[in-house]
Amino acid sequence: MTKNTNFLVIFLILTPLGLANGSTSYHVGNSLTWDMLPPGLVAMAGEKGIVHDAGYHIRSGMGLNYIWDNPDDVTSSTSYGNYVTALSSYEWDNVVLQPYYKIGSTLGTDEQAFLDFINLTTAGPSRKTKFFIYNAWPSLQVDYQEYWDQDIPNDQDYQTTHARVYFKHLLANIKTKISNDVELYMIPVGEVFYEIDKKLRAGNYSGFDSINNFYRDKVHMRRDVGRFAVATTAFATLFRINPKGMTLPPTGFENPQYYFLDNGTTLLTNELRDLIQETVWEVVSYHVDTGIDITPNEFDTIVVTDARLGEIIVYGTYTIDGINAESRISISNGEYAINDNDFTGLDGVVFPGDSIKIRIPAPETYATLKMVTLNIGLGGQDFHVTTLDSLDLLNGPTETGSTEAGCTHWFMLLLFLFIPSVRRCDLLKSNTN
């Protein structure tokens, strides 16, 4: 092999500073994207021990088609430069794009802008980037529910509209024009607000009787509760993590930009925080377009027959696969154990790769079927245990699982065979009690 000392060629993929082993996101939009507060998103990730960097290109008051056509007209950006420099020169795990209505902004122009941003990103150093439609909220409405539920035609000339069906059209149409290798999802902020609105109308939350209370003007979110709800939705979607139980941001003026009013106060009570976090995960984890999958693969189970009365049947160990996020687990008529922890019948959560066992006490009567239902996320699976038709005194019961309850019958069988002084009718009677 000949060593060439005349040239030194270096191939360099630029990654946001210090994030070679972390995660990154780049956000393109207007002031509604800023209402999510990318720096606050970084702080939320930090609470979960995630090193994250968020770059952004903000042009207030403009839609995606204008931003694409005018890359140097920037209201706010980071050290990575405008979107052209950032997307073509740096590697990003997630790119978030926010449609917005301005004159000339339509379903067709939004689709084309997405295709342009996707092509720019994939032509650069980014690999396996996930793209997201930032599904923002509409302007302040008399009835948020009615506006969000409106029907919208799949028409290229239809103006950009922040409503459920519009975003669904946009997502579906873009997917028909991109490679199957490109992942495109949705951050469903507008849908989260729709569900929060229902709960505020039905509940009693001090100072808040509808989602309209989250607005600070006709377009933007309050700097405390509104922005917190937006950022929590983005966090849960991008990181596929349940935000429930995450703490409130620091109080006072330490980080006044992170979900506090300008005077350093907040109406984000613990009660309201819990409402927001629970609603966010309900929407994000069950929404078909977020990329979160909480439907596990089915287990290969067997149907247990001829179980002894009261016998403890143990199924497993099963590995939870097919999901990519925390999923709720519940069981009826039995118990489960996660990763060899104690068995329980209470509701809980499982994560991808967890292992579980199922424990079922067989019925206490002959020829009886017990059905146990295990629910994980959006999946459910039944387990069946049927007891013996009757006691077989000659052959004994069929072995099926744990012997915790079976020794009693074998002991009585020995008495029957070898102690003739014991009345057989008493033995039979005792075995059926």
C-alpha positions in Angstrom: 0.0 0.0 0.0 1.4 3.4 -0.9 1.0 6.2 1.6 0.1 9.6 0.0 1.5 12.4 2.1 0.6 15.2 -0.3 -3.0 15.6 0.7 -5.0 15.3 4.0 -8.6 14.8 3.4 -11.0 15.2 6.4 -14.6 14.3 6.2 -16.5 16.3 8.9 -20.1 16.0 9.9 -21.1 18.9 12.0 -23.1 18.2 15.1 -24.5 20.9 17.5 -21.8 21.6 20.0 -21.4 19.0 22.8 -24.2 16.9 21.4 -22.3 14.0 19.8 -23.9 11.6 22.3 -27.1 13.6 23.0 -30.2 14.5 21.0 -31.0 17.5 18.8 -34.0 19.3 17.3 -34.4 22.2 14.9 -37.6 24.2 14.8 -38.8 26.4 12.0 -41.9 28.6 12.4 -43.2 31.9 13.7 -44.2 33.2 17.2 -46.3 30.1 17.8 -43.2 28.0 17.6 -41.6 30.4 20.0 -44.5 30.0 22.3 -43.2 26.4 22.7 -39.9 27.9 23.9 -37.2 25.7 22.5 -34.8 26.6 25.5 -37.5 25.5 27.9 -37.8 22.2 26.0 -34.1 21.7 26.6 -34.7 22.3 30.4 -37.5 19.7 30.4 -35.2 17.2 28.8 -32.5 18.0 31.3 -34.9 17.1 34.1 -35.1 13.6 32.7 -31.3 13.4 32.3 -31.4 14.0 28.6 -28.7 16.2 27.0 -30.6 18.0 24.3 -29.9 21.0 22.0 -32.6 22.9 20.2 -31.9 25.2 17.3 -34.5 27.4 15.7 -35.4 29.8 12.9 -38.2 32.1 13.9 -39.9 34.6 11.5 -42.8 36.2 13.4 -46.1 36.5 11.6 -45.2 34.5 8.5 -46.0 31.0 7.1 -43.7 28.3 5.9 -43.8 29.3 2.3 -42.6 32.8 3.1 -39.9 31.5 5.4 -38.6 29.2 2.7 -38.5 32.0 0.1 -36.9 34.5 2.5 -34.2 32.6 4.6 -32.4 35.8 5.5 -35.5 37.5 7.0 -35.2 36.2 10.5 -36.7 37.4 13.7 -34.7 35.1 15.9 -32.2 32.2 15.4 -29.4 30.4 17.1 -25.7 30.2 16.5 -26.3 27.6 13.9 -27.5 30.4 11.6 -30.7 30.5 9.5 -32.4 27.4 8.4 -30.3 27.1 5.2 -27.1 26.9 7.1 -28.4 24.9 10.0 -30.2 22.2 8.0 -27.5 21.8 5.3 -24.5 21.9 7.6 -25.5 20.2 10.9 -26.9 16.8 11.8 -30.4 16.9 13.4 -32.4 14.1 15.1 -35.7 16.0 14.7 -36.9 18.8 12.5 -40.1 20.5 13.5 -42.0 22.7 10.9 -45.0 24.9 11.8 -47.6 25.9 9.2 -49.3 29.2 9.6 -51.9 31.2 7.6 -50.9 34.3 5.8 -52.2 35.6 2.5 -51.2 33.1 -0.2 -50.6 30.3 2.3 -52.6 27.2 1.3 -52.6 23.4 1.7 -50.6 23.2 -1.5 -47.9 25.8 -0.4 -47.6 24.1 3.0 -47.0 20.7 1.3 -44.4 22.1 -1.0 -42.6 23.9 1.8 -42.4 20.7 3.8 -41.0 18.9 0.8 -38.4 21.6 0.3 -37.3 21.5 4.0 -37.2 17.7 4.0 -35.1 17.6 0.8 -32.7 20.3 2.2 -32.2 18.4 5.4 -31.7 14.9 3.9 -29.2 16.3 1.4 -27.1 17.5 4.3 -25.3 15.4 7.0 -28.5 14.5 8.8 -29.3 10.8 8.9 -32.5 9.1 10.2 -34.1 12.5 10.9 -37.7 12.5 12.2 -39.8 15.3 10.7 -42.8 16.7 12.6 -45.8 18.9 11.7 -46.2 21.3 14.5 -50.0 21.0 14.9 -50.6 24.4 16.4 -53.8 25.9 17.9 -56.2 28.2 16.0 -56.7 31.9 16.9 -58.9 32.6 19.8 -62.4 31.3 19.1 -65.8 31.6 20.8 -66.0 27.8 20.7 -62.7 26.0 20.3 -64.5 22.6 20.0 -66.6 23.6 17.1 -63.7 25.3 15.2 -61.3 22.4 15.7 -64.0 19.8 14.6 -64.8 21.7 11.3 -64.7 19.7 8.0 -62.1 20.9 5.5 -61.8 19.7 1.9 -58.5 18.2 0.7 -58.1 21.1 -1.7 -54.6 22.4 -2.7 -56.0 25.9 -2.8 -57.7 25.8 0.6 -56.1 28.3 3.0 -54.0 27.1 5.8 -56.3 26.4 8.8 -55.4 25.3 12.3 -58.0 22.6 12.6 -57.8 18.8 13.0 -58.8 17.8 9.4 -56.5 20.3 7.8 -53.4 18.8 9.6 -54.5 15.3 8.7 -54.8 16.2 5.0 -51.4 17.9 5.1 -49.7 14.8 6.8 -51.4 12.3 4.4 -50.6 14.3 1.3 -46.9 14.8 2.2 -46.5 11.1 2.9 -47.6 10.3 -0.7 -44.7 12.4 -2.0 -41.8 11.3 0.2 -39.7 8.2 0.4 -40.8 5.4 2.8 -37.5 5.9 4.5 -38.5 9.4 5.7 -40.3 9.5 9.0 -43.1 12.2 9.3 -45.1 12.6 12.4 -47.2 15.2 14.2 -46.9 17.2 17.4 -50.6 17.5 18.3 -50.7 20.7 20.4 -54.1 21.7 18.9 -55.5 18.3 19.8 -54.2 18.5 23.4 -55.9 21.9 23.8 -59.1 20.4 22.5 -59.0 17.8 25.3 -57.9 20.3 27.9 -60.8 22.5 26.9 -63.2 19.6 27.6 -61.8 19.1 31.0 -61.7 22.8 32.0 -65.4 23.1 31.0 -66.3 20.1 33.1 -64.1 20.7 36.1 -63.3 23.3 38.7 -59.9 24.8 38.1 -59.5 28.2 39.7 -59.5 31.0 37.1 -59.8 28.6 34.1 -63.1 27.5 32.7 -62.0 26.9 29.0 -59.0 26.7 26.9 -59.6 30.4 26.0 -58.1 31.3 29.4 -54.7 29.9 28.1 -54.5 32.7 25.5 -52.7 36.0 26.3 -54.2 37.6 23.1 -56.0 36.5 20.1 -53.1 34.4 18.8 -50.6 33.6 21.4 -50.4 31.5 24.6 -50.1 32.8 28.1 -46.4 32.7 29.2 -47.1 30.4 32.1 -49.9 27.8 31.6 -50.2 28.1 27.8 -46.6 27.8 27.0 -46.1 25.1 29.5 -48.8 23.0 27.8 -47.3 23.6 24.4 -43.8 22.6 25.5 -45.0 19.6 27.4 -46.7 18.3 24.3 -43.6 18.8 22.2 -41.4 17.1 24.9 -43.7 14.1 25.2 -43.9 13.6 21.4 -40.2 14.1 20.6 -38.8 12.1 23.5 -41.7 9.6 23.8 -41.8 10.1 27.6 -44.8 10.4 29.9 -44.4 13.9 31.4 -46.6 13.0 34.4 -44.9 13.9 37.7 -42.3 16.3 36.2 -41.8 19.3 38.4 -42.8 22.8 37.9 -40.0 25.0 36.4 -38.0 27.1 39.0 -40.0 29.9 40.6 -39.2 33.6 40.6 -36.9 35.4 38.1 -34.2 32.7 37.8 -35.7 31.6 34.5 -38.6 34.0 33.9 -38.8 33.0 30.2 -39.6 29.4 31.2 -43.4 29.4 31.7 -43.7 32.4 34.0 -45.3 35.7 33.5 -43.1 38.8 33.0 -43.4 39.7 36.7 -42.1 36.2 37.7 -45.4 34.9 38.9 -47.4 31.9 37.6 -50.9 30.5 37.8 -49.5 27.1 37.0 -50.6 25.3 40.2 -49.8 21.7 40.9 -53.4 20.8 40.1 -53.3 22.5 36.7 -49.8 21.0 36.0 -51.2 17.5 36.7 -54.2 18.2 34.4 -51.9 19.3 31.6 -49.4 16.5 31.9 -52.0 13.8 32.1 -53.9 15.2 29.1 -50.8 15.5 27.1 -49.9 11.9 27.5 -53.4 10.7 26.9 -53.4 12.5 23.6 -49.8 11.9 22.5 -49.6 8.2 23.4 -53.0 7.4 21.7 -52.7 9.6 18.7 -52.0 7.6 15.5 -49.7 10.2 14.0 -47.2 11.0 16.8 -45.0 8.0 16.0 -45.6 6.6 19.5 -46.6 2.9 19.5 -48.1 1.4 22.6 -49.6 -1.7 21.1 -47.3 -4.6 22.1 -46.8 -7.8 20.1 -49.0 -10.6 21.3 -47.6 -13.3 23.5 -47.5 -17.0 22.6 -49.7 -18.4 25.3 -51.2 -21.8 26.0 -54.7 -22.6 27.3 -54.4 -24.4 30.6 -56.9 -27.3 31.1 -57.4 -29.8 33.9 -55.9 -27.5 36.5 -56.2 -28.6 40.1 -58.6 -26.6 42.3 -57.0 -23.4 43.5 -53.7 -24.3 41.7 -51.4 -21.3 41.1 -50.7 -21.0 37.4 -47.7 -18.9 36.3 -47.3 -17.8 32.7 -44.1 -16.3 31.4 -41.5 -14.9 31.2 -42.7 -12.7 28.3 -40.7 -9.8 26.9 -42.6 -6.6 26.1 -41.8 -5.7 22.5 -43.6 -3.9 19.7 -43.9 -0.7 21.8 -41.6 2.3 21.8 -42.8 4.3 24.8 -44.2 3.8 28.4 -47.5 1.9 28.3 -50.1 1.4 30.9 -50.6 -2.2 32.2 -53.7 -3.6 34.0 -55.1 -7.1 34.7 -58.4 -8.6 35.7 -58.8 -11.8 37.7 -55.0 -12.3 38.1 -51.7 -10.7 38.9 -48.5 -9.7 37.0 -44.9 -9.2 37.9 -42.5 -6.9 36.0 -38.9 -7.8 35.8 -39.1 -10.3 38.6 -40.6 -7.8 41.0 -43.5 -8.7 43.3 -46.8 -9.8 41.8 -49.6 -7.2 41.8 -53.1 -6.7 40.5 -52.9 -3.0 40.6 -52.5 -0.8 37.4 -48.9 0.1 36.5 -46.6 1.0 33.6 -44.2 -1.0 31.4 -41.4 0.0 29.1 -40.0 -1.5 25.9 -37.9 -4.6 26.8 -39.5 -5.2 30.2 -40.3 -8.8 31.1 -43.5 -9.9 32.8 -45.0 -13.0 34.3 -48.7 -13.7 34.8 -50.0 -15.5 37.9 -53.5 -16.9 38.0 -55.2 -18.9 40.8 -57.3 -21.6 39.3 -61.0 -21.7 40.3 -62.0 -23.6 43.4 -64.7 -25.6 41.7 -64.5 -28.4 39.1 -65.1 -27.8 35.4 -64.8 -24.1 35.8 -63.3 -21.6 33.4 -61.4 -18.5 34.5 -60.5 -15.9 31.9 -57.9 -13.3 32.8 -57.4 -10.2 30.6 -54.1 -8.4 30.5 -54.1 -4.9 28.9 -50.9 -3.2 27.8 -51.3 0.2 26.1 -53.7 -0.4 23.2 -53.3 -4.1 23.3 -55.2 -6.8 25.2 -54.7 -10.5 25.6 -56.7 -13.2 27.4 -55.5 -16.2 29.4 -57.7 -19.2 30.1 -57.5 -21.6 32.9 -60.1 -24.5 33.3 -60.2 -26.9 36.2 -60.6 -30.7 36.1 -64.0 -32.1 35.4 -63.7 -34.2 38.6 -61.1 -35.8 40.8 -59.4 -38.8 39.1 -58.5 -41.0 42.1 -56.6 -43.5 40.1 -54.4 -41.3 37.8 -54.4 -38.0 39.8 -54.8 -34.6 38.4 -52.9 -33.4 35.3 -49.8 -31.3 36.1 -50.1 -27.8 34.6 -48.0 -25.3 36.5 -47.2 -24.3 40.0 -47.7 -27.1 42.6 -48.5 -24.7 45.3 -52.1 -25.9 45.6 -51.7 -29.4 44.3 -50.1 -31.2 47.2 -53.4 -31.4 49.2 -55.0 -33.6 46.6 -52.0 -35.9 46.4 -52.0 -36.3 50.2 -55.7 -37.2 50.2 -55.1 -39.7 47.4 -52.4 -41.5 49.5 -54.8 -41.6 52.5 -57.4 -43.2 50.3 -55.1 -45.9 49.0 -53.2 -46.9 52.1 -55.4 -46.1 55.1 -58.5 -48.2 54.6 -59.9 -47.1 58.0 -60.7 -43.7 56.6 -64.1 -43.5 55.1 -63.9 -42.9 51.4 -67.0 -40.7 51.4 -65.4 -38.3 53.8 -62.3 -38.1 51.6 -64.4 -37.3 48.6 -66.3 -34.7 50.5 -63.1 -33.1 51.8 -61.7 -32.8 48.3 -64.6 -30.8 47.1 -64.5 -28.2 49.9 
